Amino acid sequence: MDTILRAAAAYWFLLFMLRFVGRHAVSQMTPFELILIFLFGGTTIQAIVSDDRSITNAFLAVMTIGLMHILVTSLKQRSGKFGRVIDGTPMIVVENGEYDKEQLRKLQLQYQDILAAARQKGLKNIQQIKYAIVERNGKISIFPEDG
């Protein structure tokens, strides 16, 4: 039973920490951010399994984490507010060629991140962007100026 409680606590703690750290699509993560996520998981597993390295204990931990994921998914479907807390909402970071510095700060993004996404759309500078939106999954959607 101890493993189940530790696994559930670790799931909620990691979910909170990943929301706190910020949202970035895996394809847009820096090596530093990937290392951070791997270290989160690696250090958390030690607390979950403790000294019991049996296959039964490992299965209990994996099943508990899987059930926590199903629970969170179900809660997100039932409650829009819960879903916004867990996944966030799309945020406009550029409007009509102007950066929203406050949103960039909140999302821990830099101007270069937006420009990199714009270059993938064939845009050369910020003035060519009508909207840049950071989606819930961390991907940056770029909408060019008309004309």
Secondary structure, 3 states (H helix, E strand, C coil): CHHHHHHHHHHHHHHHHHHHHCCCCHHHCCHHHHHHHHHHHHHHHHHHHCCCCCHHHHHHHHHHHHHHHHHHHHHHHHCHHHHHHHHCCCEEEEECCEECHHHHHHHCCCHHHHHHHHHHCCCCCHHHEEEEEECCCCCEEEEECCC
